[in-house]
Amino acid sequence: VLYLAQKVPVTFKAFPTLNNGAPLTVVSAIVKLKQYTSLKAGYETKQDFKDVMSIAVNDGWPVPVHGQPWQRTIVVPLPSAPTLSPTTNADCYVKTHKLKLIMQVRISNGSKRELRVEMPVLITGPCPPGEQVPSFDLNRYLPCLDSI
């Protein structure tokens, strides 16, 4: 579960097993957040999707050592409203999200391969789960209503 405007740490780990543990070199990587919308009215359905965020991560990857695993953590800042909407599931309106990673790697023989990972995520409102919502004191606003 993620929330609007959250800074999400994403860790990449590589455990080289191809060609007897040959190094795996990252050439380029992109982290994307996709938002899917489905609207239903009677028997009609309209579906749409958009890339809400796309971050290229081309520099700073670890230099691979033969047979050694490596990892890297990047911080992905999620957008806030109105660019990104929370996950919603209603009878006539469904909004879902997927976090995608597209990584191009070079293996020991020099050839390039593309790795793709896609995972569904739940996006809540701007307040992180478990945090207290600020209190609302109606008495503070009643004097304003009396003057109307």
Sine and cosine of phi, psi and omega as CSV:
sin_phi,cos_phi,sin_psi,cos_psi,sin_omega,cos_omega
0.00,0.00,0.81,-0.59,0.02,-1.00
-0.88,-0.48,0.24,-0.97,0.02,-1.00
-0.75,-0.66,0.30,-0.95,-0.02,-1.00
-0.84,0.55,0.68,-0.73,0.05,-1.00
0.91,0.42,0.29,0.96,0.03,-1.00
-0.97,0.24,0.54,-0.84,0.14,-0.99
-0.99,-0.13,0.94,-0.35,-0.14,-0.99
-0.98,-0.20,0.88,-0.48,0.10,-0.99
-0.97,0.23,0.79,-0.61,0.02,-1.00
-0.87,-0.50,0.84,-0.54,-0.03,-1.00
-0.96,-0.29,0.77,-0.64,0.08,-1.00
-0.97,-0.25,0.75,-0.66,0.05,-1.00
-0.80,-0.60,0.71,-0.71,0.04,-1.00
-0.85,-0.53,0.78,-0.63,0.06,-1.00
-0.87,-0.48,1.00,-0.02,-0.11,-0.99
-0.89,0.45,0.84,-0.54,0.05,-1.00
-0.80,-0.60,-0.23,0.97,0.03,-1.00
-0.95,0.32,0.55,-0.83,0.10,-1.00
0.75,0.66,0.77,0.63,0.04,-1.00
0.85,0.52,0.67,0.74,0.07,-1.00
0.99,0.16,0.43,0.90,0.00,-1.00
-0.89,0.46,0.51,-0.86,-0.02,-1.00
-0.87,0.49,0.54,-0.84,0.03,-1.00
-0.88,-0.47,0.92,-0.38,-0.08,-1.00
-0.97,-0.23,0.79,-0.62,0.04,-1.00
-0.99,0.16,0.82,-0.57,0.04,-1.00
-1.00,-0.01,-0.72,0.69,0.03,-1.00
-0.36,-0.93,0.36,-0.93,0.04,-1.00
-0.50,-0.86,0.52,-0.85,0.06,-1.00
-0.71,-0.70,0.74,-0.67,0.12,-0.99
-0.95,-0.31,0.80,-0.61,-0.03,-1.00
-0.81,-0.59,0.48,-0.88,0.18,-0.98
-0.86,-0.51,0.85,-0.53,0.00,-1.00
-0.95,-0.32,0.60,-0.80,0.02,-1.00
-0.87,-0.49,0.82,-0.58,-0.03,-1.00
-0.93,-0.36,0.74,-0.68,-0.01,-1.00
-0.83,-0.56,0.69,-0.72,0.06,-1.00
-0.76,-0.65,0.84,-0.54,0.03,-1.00
-0.93,-0.37,0.71,-0.70,-0.01,-1.00
-0.81,-0.59,0.74,-0.67,0.08,-1.00
-0.65,-0.76,0.96,-0.29,-0.06,-1.00
0.90,0.43,-0.84,-0.54,0.01,-1.00
-0.99,-0.11,0.02,1.00,-0.02,-1.00
-1.00,-0.07,0.64,-0.77,0.05,-1.00
-0.72,-0.70,0.69,-0.72,0.09,-1.00
-0.84,-0.55,0.77,-0.64,0.00,-1.00
-0.86,-0.51,0.57,-0.82,-0.02,-1.00
-0.49,-0.87,0.39,-0.92,0.12,-0.99
-0.57,-0.82,0.37,-0.93,0.07,-1.00
-0.49,-0.87,0.49,-0.87,0.14,-0.99
-0.98,0.18,0.91,-0.40,-0.04,-1.00
-0.99,0.11,-0.50,0.87,-0.06,-1.00
-0.45,-0.89,0.60,-0.80,0.07,-1.00
-0.55,-0.84,0.84,-0.53,-0.03,-1.00
-0.82,-0.57,0.85,-0.52,0.08,-1.00
-1.00,0.08,0.74,-0.68,0.01,-1.00
-0.82,-0.58,1.00,0.05,-0.09,-1.00
-0.97,-0.23,-0.33,0.94,-0.06,-1.00
-0.92,-0.40,0.31,-0.95,0.12,-0.99
1.00,0.10,0.18,0.98,0.02,-1.00
-0.97,0.25,0.57,-0.82,-0.01,-1.00
-0.87,0.49,0.55,-0.84,0.10,-0.99
-0.99,0.16,0.87,-0.50,-0.08,-1.00
-0.95,0.31,0.57,-0.82,0.09,-1.00
-0.89,-0.45,0.67,-0.74,-0.07,-1.00
-0.75,0.66,0.86,-0.52,0.09,-1.00
0.98,0.22,-0.04,1.00,-0.06,-1.00
-0.99,-0.17,0.72,-0.69,0.10,-1.00
-0.95,0.32,0.36,-0.93,0.07,-1.00
-0.60,-0.80,0.28,-0.96,0.07,-1.00
-0.51,-0.86,0.38,-0.93,0.06,-1.00
-0.53,-0.85,0.68,-0.73,0.06,-1.00
-0.92,-0.39,0.76,-0.65,0.11,-0.99
-0.87,-0.50,0.40,-0.92,0.03,-1.00
-0.97,-0.25,0.85,-0.53,-0.02,-1.00
-0.97,-0.25,0.93,-0.37,0.03,-1.00
-0.99,0.12,0.90,-0.44,0.03,-1.00
-0.97,0.24,0.56,-0.83,0.06,-1.00
-0.94,0.35,0.19,-0.98,0.09,-1.00
-0.92,-0.39,-0.02,-1.00,0.03,-1.00
-0.92,0.38,0.55,-0.84,0.11,0.99
-1.00,-0.01,-0.01,1.00,-0.01,-1.00
-0.90,0.44,-0.64,0.77,-0.03,-1.00
-0.85,-0.53,0.71,-0.71,0.04,-1.00
-0.93,-0.36,0.50,-0.87,0.04,-1.00
-0.90,0.44,0.40,-0.92,0.10,-1.00
-0.89,0.46,0.73,-0.68,-0.06,-1.00
-0.68,-0.73,0.63,-0.78,0.06,-1.00
-0.66,-0.75,1.00,-0.06,0.04,-1.00
-0.86,-0.50,0.18,-0.98,-0.03,-1.00
-0.84,0.54,-0.66,0.75,-0.10,-1.00
-0.96,-0.27,-0.05,1.00,-0.13,-0.99
-0.54,-0.84,0.87,-0.50,0.02,-1.00
-0.79,-0.61,0.77,-0.64,0.07,-1.00
-0.78,-0.63,0.84,-0.54,0.01,-1.00
-0.80,-0.60,0.22,-0.97,-0.06,-1.00
-0.66,-0.76,0.51,-0.86,0.09,-1.00
-0.68,-0.73,0.72,-0.70,0.11,-0.99
-1.00,-0.09,0.79,-0.61,-0.08,-1.00
-0.85,-0.53,0.58,-0.81,0.12,-0.99
-0.82,-0.58,0.79,-0.61,0.09,-1.00
-0.84,-0.54,0.90,-0.44,-0.09,-1.00
-0.81,-0.59,0.77,-0.64,0.08,-1.00
-0.97,-0.23,0.81,-0.59,-0.04,-1.00
-0.84,-0.54,0.40,-0.92,0.09,-1.00
-0.91,-0.42,0.77,-0.64,0.04,-1.00
-0.99,-0.12,0.05,-1.00,-0.19,-0.98
-0.85,0.53,-0.53,0.85,-0.02,-1.00
-0.99,0.16,0.05,1.00,0.05,-1.00
1.00,-0.04,-0.17,0.99,-0.01,-1.00
-0.98,0.22,0.48,-0.88,-0.01,-1.00
-0.98,-0.20,0.57,-0.82,0.07,-1.00
-0.75,-0.66,0.43,-0.90,0.04,-1.00
-0.91,-0.42,0.78,-0.62,0.06,-1.00
-0.95,-0.32,0.73,-0.68,0.02,-1.00
-0.80,-0.60,0.74,-0.67,0.06,-1.00
-0.76,-0.65,0.70,-0.71,0.00,-1.00
-0.68,-0.73,0.78,-0.63,0.03,-1.00
-0.68,-0.74,0.67,-0.74,0.06,-1.00
-0.95,0.32,0.61,-0.79,0.06,-1.00
-0.73,-0.68,0.47,-0.88,0.09,-1.00
-0.98,-0.18,0.77,-0.64,0.03,-1.00
-0.94,-0.35,0.87,-0.50,0.05,-1.00
-1.00,-0.08,-0.09,-1.00,0.04,-1.00
-0.92,0.39,-0.19,-0.98,-0.09,-1.00
-0.95,0.30,-0.26,0.97,-0.02,-1.00
-1.00,-0.04,0.81,-0.58,0.00,-1.00
-0.88,0.47,0.56,-0.83,0.04,-1.00
-0.84,0.54,0.64,-0.77,0.05,-1.00
1.00,-0.01,-0.25,0.97,0.04,-1.00
-1.00,0.06,0.52,-0.85,0.00,-1.00
-0.95,0.30,0.72,-0.69,0.12,-0.99
-0.97,0.24,0.67,-0.74,0.01,-1.00
-0.83,0.56,0.62,-0.78,-0.02,-1.00
-0.95,0.31,0.45,-0.89,0.01,-1.00
-0.85,-0.53,0.87,-0.49,-0.02,-1.00
-0.97,-0.24,0.97,-0.24,-0.03,-1.00
-0.89,0.46,-0.54,0.84,-0.01,-1.00
-0.87,0.50,-0.47,0.89,0.01,-1.00
-0.91,0.42,-0.49,0.87,-0.08,-1.00
-0.98,-0.19,-0.19,0.98,-0.01,-1.00
-0.88,0.48,-0.64,0.76,0.04,-1.00
-0.86,0.52,-0.54,0.84,0.03,-1.00
-0.91,0.41,-0.59,0.81,-0.02,-1.00
-0.96,0.29,-0.52,0.85,0.00,-1.00
-0.91,0.41,-0.47,0.88,-0.04,-1.00
-0.99,0.13,-0.05,1.00,-0.01,-1.00
-1.00,0.09,0.00,0.00,0.00,0.00
